[in-house]
Amino acid sequence: MGRFVPLSIPNFEGNEETYVLDAVRQGWVSTGGAYITELEEKLVSFTGAPAVAACQSGTAALHLALLECNVQPEDMVIVPTLTFIAAVNPVRYQFADPVFMDCDDSLCMDPEKLARFCREECELRKGVRDKGDAGVPKEADDEEYLVYRRSGQRIRAVIVVHVFGNLADMEAVMDIAARYHLRVIEDATEALGSVFTSGRYAGRMAGTIGDFGAYSFNGNKIITTGGGGAVTAADPGELSHIRYISTQAKDDPLFYVHDEIGYNYRMTNLQAALGVAQMEELPEFIRRKTENYNAYKEQLSGYKKGFLLPFRKNTKPNYWFYSLVLNEDTRKNGVRSLVQRLQEQGVQTRPVWGLIHQQKPYGGCIAYRIEKAVFYSERIINLPSGTQLTEEDLAYVVEVLRGI
Ligand SMILES: Cc1ncc(COP(=O)(O)O)c(C=O)c1O
């Protein structure tokens, strides 16, 4: 059998087997156990987030953040269209409506369009009482909030995705959110470890800048717990409430008193055991991904069929996924057939996601001036980026790309 270079596969070179076996032998396999706390502590010390709650998935982390934002049926939440659909679905879990926003050249949300949408299509209102859970007024009468003018729907929050480990323009996003009273949820599911190196957020990591951050430890992410995730909150009170609703909202664990609707979203100790081992390796994984990105960049210089998408300046990304932007001729010849031909030669690649505003469940939602997302979604393929990628594998990928 010839060479096969996968897109990205989990890497268990460290203490994974030892810790998982330990959790099994201890009998702590469910939603209690020391590995869960240890993973949370490791995430806090690595990211600098004030507190972290481990949960079942990145999707659950995003849902918990939306619940904490008090997103109600018929509210609106601004989301990107160029993303994995899990960044958007939790908006619908709350029976709210997504508003789809375009990307900039980093593939993350375009803050200029976000600002323009808020300025031209929306208005700030105040004075109308907003009912919270169970009809209890939650917000003060004089609090300003943003409304989509055409429908009168309240816009609660914006979900910003740090696509492929590239950081969104958080300075601009945070300024817009402050101006229009929007809560900011960072979808950092792909960006654990990406950090700003200068500017207002120098030293701050993805997931620790907005009101909430979500991480994913799905099998294809930079670290994995099989399935799993974590949520951060700037306000420790909000994080402890998230923790409470993620564990069935138990007010009295002995007599089973519940004052709110809760969720079974807590991570298990088995998953966390894997996560603790993976956290030990995370700096090394980032180092390898950085090195491999730089090697691709060097070896693909002068490549005629496309170019390697750069990451944002003044950041140190985790280089989770590498994007090759195909030129017009190559695109016209068919991205699907290109991916197939690469696969036949043992190089696994993947086209970028289908845009979410074009997906069936989201037909009829507002999509605001989507242009760049269309351009990039038609042209990007992701190259093999696993942490086991060897120098020979990488040279082989480039050779196949050059020959095709
Ligand atoms: C951008 C984005 N958001 C959300 C998710 C959901 O994470 P999970 O698979 O852990 O639910 C993922 C990854 O799967 C993702 O890539």
Ligand as a Chemical Component Dictionary entry (heavy atoms), coordinates in Angstrom:
data_LIG
# 
_chem_comp.id                   LIG 
_chem_comp.type                 NON-POLYMER 
_chem_comp.pdbx_formal_charge   0 
_chem_comp.three_letter_code    LIG 
# 
loop_
_chem_comp_atom.comp_id 
_chem_comp_atom.atom_id 
_chem_comp_atom.alt_atom_id 
_chem_comp_atom.type_symbol 
_chem_comp_atom.charge 
_chem_comp_atom.model_Cartn_x 
_chem_comp_atom.model_Cartn_y 
_chem_comp_atom.model_Cartn_z 
_chem_comp_atom.pdbx_ordinal 
LIG C1 C1 C 0 -16.380 26.265 14.726 1  
LIG C2 C2 C 0 -16.915 25.118 15.523 2  
LIG N1 N1 N 0 -17.915 25.358 16.392 3  
LIG C3 C3 C 0 -18.411 24.382 17.167 4  
LIG C4 C4 C 0 -17.916 23.095 17.105 5  
LIG C5 C5 C 0 -18.565 22.062 17.941 6  
LIG O1 O1 O 0 -17.728 21.376 18.787 7  
LIG P1 P1 P 0 -18.120 19.883 19.222 8  
LIG O2 O2 O 0 -17.905 18.979 18.053 9  
LIG O3 O3 O 0 -17.190 19.586 20.351 10 
LIG O4 O4 O 0 -19.542 19.903 19.677 11 
LIG C6 C6 C 0 -16.854 22.802 16.217 12 
LIG C7 C7 C 0 -16.229 21.473 16.084 13 
LIG O5 O5 O 0 -16.728 20.428 16.000 14 
LIG C8 C8 C 0 -16.370 23.842 15.398 15 
LIG O6 O6 O 0 -15.382 23.607 14.506 16 
# 
loop_
_chem_comp_bond.comp_id 
_chem_comp_bond.atom_id_1 
_chem_comp_bond.atom_id_2 
_chem_comp_bond.value_order 
_chem_comp_bond.pdbx_ordinal 
LIG C1 C2 SING 1  
LIG C2 N1 SING 2  
LIG C2 C8 DOUB 3  
LIG N1 C3 DOUB 4  
LIG C3 C4 SING 5  
LIG C4 C5 SING 6  
LIG C4 C6 DOUB 7  
LIG C5 O1 SING 8  
LIG O1 P1 SING 9  
LIG P1 O2 DOUB 10 
LIG P1 O3 SING 11 
LIG P1 O4 SING 12 
LIG C6 C7 SING 13 
LIG C6 C8 SING 14 
LIG C7 O5 DOUB 15 
LIG C8 O6 SING 16 
# 
